[in-house]
């Protein structure tokens, strides 16, 4: 096999975003991320500070969402969210674009907002993933967003929130990789539920996946690699 356990584990952003997760479940989820040594935890903002405390001393990064899940917050609100996330120990921020403005073709607004959040986060020494919510967009929207994210220095482009009407597709991932510059990575979110699905998107150049079935994916990885 042409991968190690770490190769696969460090592709996973362990998702703890369901609004019905309890404090105990969030706590346990953060510990799972540490035990399996994934890339990051993406947790609801109200629990980020505690998440960062749990992850301290590990190689797992603390992350949260901005403008989630619909993207319709004002830019001022998104910046306030980003600033609070950085103060709470956030290292990777997943920001939803303003979908309405994308569909309206108001590219100046979209560009300005992405730049504002990216600049603020980079000034704090951390990284941004820009969520498109591809299920609502056409091909031209996706290409334009990839170009803007490249120009604005985003760290990742991301397919979906996982809460729209559809998640990551192979066609979208190919399109996003093709139209994003090399310095922008691609994250698949929504629908990556097993190891084979993760390995498939890995061949396309995807470097991160959002997953809630982390233990299933990584237990299967260990099994195939003969790791006890």
JORA-V549663 format. One record per pair of residues at least 12 apart in sequence whose C-alpha atoms are under 10 Angstrom apart, sorted by the first residue. I is the first residue (numbers start at 1). J is the second residue. D is the distance in whole Angstrom. If there is no record, write none. Layout:
I,J,D
I,J,D
This chain:
1,224,9
1,225,8
3,199,9
3,221,10
3,225,9
4,221,9
4,222,9
4,225,8
5,36,10
5,37,10
5,38,10
5,218,8
5,219,10
5,221,7
5,222,7
5,224,10
5,225,8
5,227,9
6,36,9
6,37,8
6,38,8
6,39,9
6,218,10
6,221,10
7,38,10
7,39,10
7,207,10
8,38,8
8,39,9
8,195,9
8,198,8
8,199,8
8,202,9
8,207,9
8,208,9
8,209,10
8,217,9
8,218,8
8,221,8
9,33,9
9,36,7
9,37,6
9,38,5
9,39,7
9,40,10
9,208,10
9,214,9
9,215,10
9,217,9
9,218,7
9,221,9
10,36,9
10,37,7
10,38,5
10,39,4
10,40,8
10,59,9
10,60,9
10,207,9
10,208,8
10,209,9
11,38,7
11,39,6
11,40,9
11,187,9
11,198,9
11,202,9
11,206,8
11,207,6
11,208,4
11,209,6
11,210,9
11,211,10
12,33,9
12,36,10
12,37,9
12,38,6
12,39,5
12,40,7
12,41,8
12,42,10
12,187,10
12,188,10
12,198,9
12,207,9
12,208,6
12,209,5
12,210,6
12,211,6
12,212,9
12,213,10
12,214,7
12,217,9
12,218,9
13,33,9
13,38,7
13,39,6
13,40,5
13,41,5
13,42,6
13,43,10
13,60,9
13,61,9
13,62,9
13,63,9
13,92,10
13,187,9
13,188,10
13,189,9
13,208,7
13,209,6
13,210,5
13,211,6
13,212,9
13,214,9
14,29,8
14,30,8
14,32,9
14,33,7
14,36,10
14,38,7
14,39,8
14,40,6
14,41,5
14,42,6
14,43,8
14,60,10
14,62,10
14,63,10
14,209,9
14,210,6
14,211,5
14,212,6
14,213,8
14,214,6
14,215,9
15,29,9
15,30,10
15,33,10
15,40,9
15,41,6
15,42,5
15,43,6
15,44,9
15,63,9
15,64,9
15,162,10
15,189,10
15,209,10
15,210,6
15,211,5
15,212,5
15,213,9
15,214,8
16,29,7
16,30,8
16,41,7
16,42,6
16,43,5
16,44,7
16,47,10
16,64,9
16,210,10
16,211,9
16,212,7
17,41,10
17,42,7
17,43,5
17,44,5
17,45,9
17,64,9
17,65,9
17,68,10
17,69,10
17,161,10
17,162,9
17,163,10
17,212,9
18,43,9
18,44,8
18,162,10
18,163,9
18,212,10
19,44,8
21,44,9
23,47,8
26,43,8
26,44,9
26,47,8
26,48,10
26,50,9
26,51,8
27,47,9
27,50,8
27,51,7
27,54,8
29,41,8
29,43,9
29,51,9
29,212,9
29,214,10
30,42,9
30,43,9
30,50,9
30,51,6
30,52,9
30,53,10
30,54,7
30,55,7
30,60,9
30,62,9
31,51,9
31,54,7
31,55,8
32,214,9
32,215,8
33,54,10
33,55,8
33,58,10
33,59,10
33,60,7
33,61,10
33,214,8
33,215,9
34,54,8
34,55,7
34,56,10
34,57,10
34,58,7
34,59,8
34,60,6
34,61,10
35,58,10
35,60,10
35,215,10
36,60,9
36,214,8
36,215,8
36,218,8
36,219,9
37,58,8
37,59,7
37,60,6
37,61,10
37,218,10
38,58,10
38,59,8
38,60,6
38,61,9
38,214,9
38,218,9
39,59,7
39,60,5
39,61,6
39,62,9
39,208,8
39,209,10
40,55,9
40,59,8
40,60,5
40,61,4
40,62,6
40,63,7
40,64,10
40,91,9
40,92,8
40,208,10
40,210,9
41,55,9
41,60,7
41,61,6
41,62,5
41,63,6
41,64,8
41,90,10
41,91,10
41,92,9
41,210,9
41,211,10
42,61,9
42,62,7
42,63,5
42,64,5
42,65,7
42,90,9
42,91,10
42,92,8
42,93,8
42,94,8
42,210,8
42,211,9
42,212,10
43,62,8
43,63,6
43,64,5
43,65,7
43,90,10
44,63,9
44,64,6
44,65,7
44,66,10
44,68,9
45,63,9
45,64,6
45,65,7
45,66,8
45,68,10
45,81,8
45,82,10
45,84,9
45,85,7
45,88,9
45,90,9
46,64,9
46,85,9
46,88,9
47,64,9
47,88,9
48,62,7
48,63,7
48,64,7
48,65,10
48,84,10
48,85,7
48,86,10
48,87,10
48,88,6
48,89,7
48,90,7
49,62,9
49,63,10
49,84,10
49,85,8
49,86,9
49,87,8
49,88,5
49,89,6
49,90,8
50,62,10
50,88,8
50,89,9
51,63,9
51,64,10
51,88,9
51,89,8
51,90,9
52,88,7
52,89,6
52,90,7
52,91,9
53,88,9
53,89,8
55,89,10
56,89,10
60,91,10
61,89,9
61,90,8
61,91,6
61,92,7
62,85,10
62,86,10
62,88,9
62,89,7
62,90,5
62,91,5
62,92,7
62,93,9
63,85,8
63,86,9
63,88,10
63,89,8
63,90,5
63,91,6
63,92,5
63,93,6
63,94,8
63,126,10
63,127,9
63,128,10
64,81,10
64,82,9
64,85,7
64,86,10
64,89,10
64,90,7
64,91,8
64,92,7
64,93,5
64,94,6
64,95,9
65,78,10
65,81,8
65,82,8
65,85,9
65,90,10
65,92,9
65,93,6
65,94,5
65,95,6
65,96,8
65,128,10
65,129,9
65,130,10
65,131,10
65,161,9
66,78,6
66,79,8
66,80,9
66,81,6
66,82,6
66,85,9
66,93,7
66,94,6
66,95,4
66,96,6
66,97,9
66,117,9
66,128,10
66,129,10
66,130,9
66,131,10
67,79,9
67,81,8
67,82,9
67,94,9
67,95,6
67,96,5
67,97,8
67,98,8
67,131,10
68,94,8
68,95,7
68,96,6
68,97,9
68,131,9
68,161,8
68,163,9
69,95,9
69,96,7
69,97,10
69,131,9
69,133,9
69,160,9
69,161,6
69,162,9
69,163,7
69,164,8
70,95,10
70,96,7
70,97,8
70,98,8
70,99,7
70,100,9
70,133,9
70,161,9
70,163,9
70,164,8
71,95,8
71,96,5
71,97,5
71,98,5
71,99,6
71,100,8
71,101,10
71,131,9
71,132,9
71,133,9
71,161,10
72,96,8
72,97,8
72,98,5
72,99,7
72,100,7
72,101,9
73,96,9
73,97,9
73,98,7
74,98,9
74,113,9
75,97,10
75,98,9
75,109,9
75,110,10
75,112,9
75,113,6
75,114,9
75,116,8
75,117,8
76,113,9
76,116,9
76,117,10
78,95,8
78,96,9
78,113,9
78,114,10
78,116,9
78,117,7
79,113,9
79,116,7
79,117,6
79,118,10
79,120,8
79,121,9
80,117,10
81,93,10
81,95,10
81,117,10
82,94,10
82,95,9
82,117,7
82,118,9
82,120,8
82,121,7
82,124,10
82,128,10
83,117,9
83,120,8
83,121,8
83,124,9
85,121,9
86,120,9
86,121,7
86,124,7
86,125,9
86,126,8
87,124,9
89,126,10
90,121,10
90,124,10
90,126,8
90,127,9
91,121,9
91,122,10
91,124,9
91,125,8
91,126,5
91,127,6
91,128,9
92,121,9
92,125,10
92,126,6
92,127,5
92,128,6
92,129,7
92,155,9
92,156,10
93,117,9
93,118,9
93,121,8
93,126,8
93,127,6
93,128,5
93,129,6
93,130,8
93,155,10
94,127,9
94,128,6
94,129,5
94,130,6
94,131,7
94,156,9
94,157,9
94,158,8
94,161,9
95,114,8
95,117,8
95,118,9
95,128,7
95,129,6
95,130,5
95,131,6
95,132,9
95,157,10
95,158,9
95,161,9
96,114,9
96,129,9
96,130,6
96,131,5
96,132,6
96,133,8
96,158,9
96,160,9
96,161,8
97,110,7
97,111,10
97,113,8
97,114,7
97,130,7
97,131,6
97,132,6
97,133,8
97,145,9
98,110,7
98,113,8
98,114,9
98,131,10
98,132,9
98,133,10
99,131,10
99,132,8
99,133,8
99,134,10
99,136,8
99,137,8
99,141,10
100,136,10
102,132,9
102,136,10
102,137,8
102,141,7
102,142,9
102,144,9
102,145,8
103,136,8
103,137,7
103,138,9
103,141,8
105,141,8
105,144,10
107,141,10
107,144,9
107,145,9
107,148,9
108,148,10
110,145,9
110,148,8
110,149,10
111,145,9
111,147,10
111,148,6
111,149,8
111,151,9
111,152,8
112,148,10
112,152,9
113,152,10
114,128,9
114,130,8
114,145,10
114,148,8
114,149,7
114,152,7
114,153,9
114,154,8
115,148,9
115,149,8
115,151,9
115,152,5
115,153,8
115,154,8
116,152,9
117,130,10
117,152,10
117,154,9
118,130,9
118,149,9
118,152,7
118,153,7
118,154,6
118,155,9
119,152,8
119,153,8
119,154,9
121,154,10
122,153,9
122,154,9
122,155,10
126,155,10
127,153,10
127,154,8
127,155,6
127,156,8
128,153,9
128,154,6
128,155,5
128,156,7
128,157,9
129,149,9
129,154,7
129,155,6
129,156,4
129,157,6
129,158,6
129,159,10
129,184,9
129,185,9
129,186,9
129,187,8
130,145,9
130,146,9
130,149,8
130,154,7
130,155,8
130,156,6
130,157,5
130,158,6
130,159,9
130,160,9
130,186,10
130,187,9
131,145,10
131,156,9
131,157,6
131,158,5
131,159,6
131,160,6
131,161,7
131,187,9
131,188,10
131,189,9
132,145,8
132,146,9
132,157,7
132,158,6
132,159,6
132,160,6
132,161,8
133,158,8
133,159,6
133,160,4
133,161,6
133,162,8
133,163,9
133,164,7
133,165,9
133,166,8
133,167,8
133,168,9
133,189,10
134,158,9
134,159,6
134,160,6
134,161,9
134,164,9
134,165,9
134,166,8
134,167,8
134,168,8
134,169,9
134,172,8
135,159,9
135,160,8
135,164,7
135,165,6
135,166,5
135,167,7
135,168,9
135,169,9
135,172,10
136,160,10
136,164,8
136,165,8
136,166,9
139,172,8
139,175,8
139,176,10
142,157,10
142,159,9
142,172,8
142,175,8
142,176,7
142,179,9
143,172,10
143,175,7
143,176,7
143,177,10
143,178,9
143,179,6
143,180,8
144,179,9
144,180,10
145,157,9
145,176,9
145,179,9
145,180,9
146,158,10
146,175,9
146,176,6
146,177,9
146,178,9
146,179,6
146,180,5
146,181,8
146,184,9
146,186,10
147,176,10
147,179,7
147,180,6
147,181,8
147,184,10
148,180,9
149,180,8
149,181,9
149,184,8
150,179,9
150,180,6
150,181,6
150,182,9
150,183,8
150,184,6
150,185,10
151,180,10
151,181,9
151,184,10
153,181,10
153,183,8
153,184,7
154,183,9
154,184,6
154,185,9
155,183,7
155,184,5
155,185,6
155,186,9
156,180,9
156,183,9
156,184,5
156,185,4
156,186,5
156,187,6
156,206,10
156,207,9
156,208,9
157,173,10
157,176,8
157,177,9
157,180,8
157,184,7
157,185,6
157,186,5
157,187,6
157,188,9
157,206,10
158,173,9
158,176,9
158,185,9
158,186,6
158,187,5
158,188,6
158,189,7
158,206,10
158,208,9
158,209,9
158,210,9
159,172,7
159,173,7
159,176,8
159,186,8
159,187,7
159,188,6
159,189,6
159,190,8
159,209,10
159,210,10
160,187,9
160,188,7
160,189,5
160,190,6
160,191,10
160,210,9
161,188,10
161,189,7
161,190,7
161,210,9
162,188,10
162,189,6
162,190,4
162,191,8
162,210,8
162,211,9
163,189,10
163,190,8
164,190,9
165,190,10
166,189,10
166,190,7
166,191,8
167,188,8
167,189,6
167,190,4
167,191,6
167,192,9
168,187,9
168,188,5
168,189,6
168,190,5
168,191,6
168,192,8
168,201,9
168,209,9
168,210,10
169,188,8
169,189,9
169,190,9
169,191,8
169,192,10
169,201,9
170,188,9
170,197,10
170,200,9
170,201,7
170,204,8
172,188,9
173,186,7
173,187,8
173,188,7
173,201,8
173,204,7
173,205,8
173,206,7
174,186,10
174,201,9
174,204,6
174,205,8
174,206,9
175,204,10
176,204,10
176,205,10
176,206,10
177,204,8
177,205,7
177,206,8
178,204,10
178,205,10
185,205,8
185,206,7
185,207,6
185,208,8
186,201,10
186,202,10
186,204,9
186,205,7
186,206,5
186,207,6
186,208,7
186,209,9
187,201,9
187,202,10
187,205,9
187,206,6
187,207,6
187,208,5
187,209,5
187,210,7
188,201,8
188,202,10
188,206,7
188,207,8
188,208,6
188,209,5
188,210,6
188,211,9
189,208,9
189,209,6
189,210,5
189,211,7
189,212,10
190,209,8
190,210,7
190,211,8
190,212,9
191,209,10
191,210,9
191,211,8
191,212,10
192,209,7
192,210,7
192,211,6
192,212,9
192,213,8
192,214,10
192,217,9
193,209,10
193,210,9
193,211,7
193,212,8
193,213,6
193,214,8
193,216,8
193,217,7
194,211,9
194,213,7
194,214,8
194,215,10
194,216,7
194,217,5
194,218,9
194,220,8
194,221,10
195,213,10
195,214,9
195,216,8
195,217,5
195,218,7
195,219,9
195,220,7
195,221,7
196,217,9
196,220,10
196,221,10
197,217,9
198,210,10
198,211,10
198,217,8
